[in-house]
Amino acid sequence: MREVTYEIDQESGAIITGYLYNKSPEMSYMAKRPTIVVCPGGGYSFVSNREAEPIALAYSGAGFNVFILTYSVKEYAAYPRPLIQLCKALKWIRENADDFGVKEDNIAVIGFSAGGHLAGSLGVHWNQPEIKEKSGCHNGENRPNAMLLIYPVTTLNWSWGCTGNGLQDYIIGDGDREEISRQFNLPLWVDHNTPPSFLCHTFRDTTVPVEDSLCMANALAKADVPFEMHIFPNGYHGLSLGTAEVNGGYEDPDFKNWLPMSVAWLKRLWNHPEEANAPMKRAKAHEENS
């Protein structure tokens, strides 16, 4: 295993760390691998360790190269700073794809809770003029080929984000509250340029309600963007892998299935795109013939 790092923003301490497979003549057919960029949660006030290395190791074990983004938080989290950092991270990965053993067209971004908002922001805002200008990504270097949103924040339709000292205040900073609030509401910005998506949530989440994933799924459906979504009946917010090892002994037998489900989805999407898009094609054919 090879570790690489890149300091994206010295002032805020934002850094990306990669865990890469060593290239081997014995496995020359895997000289380049699919890649996951992990955005842990933490309400833009910290970066959760529970949603960082455990996630990276799980995907590494499934055959992916993995990068963890430690993005800026608190007073350094004002929009679009963390998003620009994520854009630069993808650009850096693609610029070094040959050295890192990365398949340039198989890069997914995954985010949890507030990190889900960051990952989703990349998915819907990657081609906005302001984002392209500030990140230096003018040719789609920052576009993810897929995004995975795990109990994500996608709207402001919940009390925590609207309180005086909540997540929303970190994001807005000294900026225009009305305009940044519009940017924050991700379903408003979903269009045909949004990458295929995987979403999962729990029905019992009382911190970020399941409606945030449902709103995002509805927007994806309206924009004809392929997605897969799983809503699990139980489980609190922030379960990470859903295993006892990362949850102080508590294990959710249903929720922990999201990771192998996501791996299977990515493999269908990238190895058999015709299979991944078959439901959408069948639906279009049905509409045309009805």
TAQUIBEL-V698274 format. One record per backbone hydrogen bond with DSSP energy under -0.5 kcal/mol. NH is the residue of the N-H (numbers start at 1). CO is the residue of the C=O. If there is no record, write none. Layout:
BEGIN
NH_CO, NH_CO
END
This chain:
BEGIN
2_20, 4_18, 6_16, 8_6, 8_14, 9_14, 13_9, 14_9, 15_70, 16_6, 17_68, 18_4, 19_66, 20_2, 20_18, 27_24, 28_25, 30_27, 31_28, 33_101, 35_106, 36_65, 37_108, 38_36, 38_67, 39_110, 40_38, 45_42, 46_42, 48_41, 48_46, 51_48, 52_49, 53_49, 54_49, 56_52, 57_53, 58_54, 59_55, 60_56, 61_57, 62_58, 63_60, 64_59, 65_34, 66_19, 67_36, 68_17, 69_38, 69_67, 70_15, 70_68, 71_69, 74_44, 76_73, 77_74, 79_171, 81_78, 84_80, 85_81, 86_82, 87_83, 88_84, 89_85, 90_86, 91_87, 92_88, 93_89, 94_90, 95_91, 96_92, 97_94, 100_96, 101_97, 102_97, 103_33, 104_102, 106_103, 108_35, 108_106, 109_146, 110_37, 111_148, 112_39, 113_150, 115_112, 117_113, 118_114, 119_115, 120_116, 121_117, 122_118, 123_119, 124_120, 125_121, 126_122, 128_125, 132_128, 133_129, 134_130, 135_131, 136_132, 137_132, 138_136, 143_140, 144_142, 145_107, 146_107, 147_196, 148_109, 149_198, 150_111, 150_148, 151_149, 151_200, 153_113, 154_152, 158_156, 162_158, 162_159, 163_160, 166_163, 169_166, 170_166, 171_167, 172_168, 173_169, 175_172, 177_175, 180_176, 181_177, 182_178, 183_179, 184_180, 185_181, 186_154, 186_184, 187_154, 188_185, 189_186, 190_186, 190_187, 194_191, 197_226, 198_147, 199_228, 200_149, 201_230, 203_232, 205_202, 209_207, 212_209, 213_210, 214_210, 215_211, 216_212, 217_213, 218_214, 219_215, 220_216, 221_217, 222_218, 223_219, 224_221, 225_220, 226_224, 228_197, 230_199, 232_201, 232_230, 242_239, 246_243, 247_243, 247_244, 249_244, 250_247, 252_242, 253_251, 256_252, 257_254, 258_255, 259_256, 261_257, 262_258, 263_259, 264_260, 265_261, 266_262, 267_263, 268_264, 269_265, 270_266, 271_267, 272_267, 272_268, 275_272, 276_268, 276_272, 277_273, 278_275, 281_277, 282_278, 283_279, 284_280, 285_281, 286_282, 287_283, 288_284, 289_285, 290_286, 290_287
END
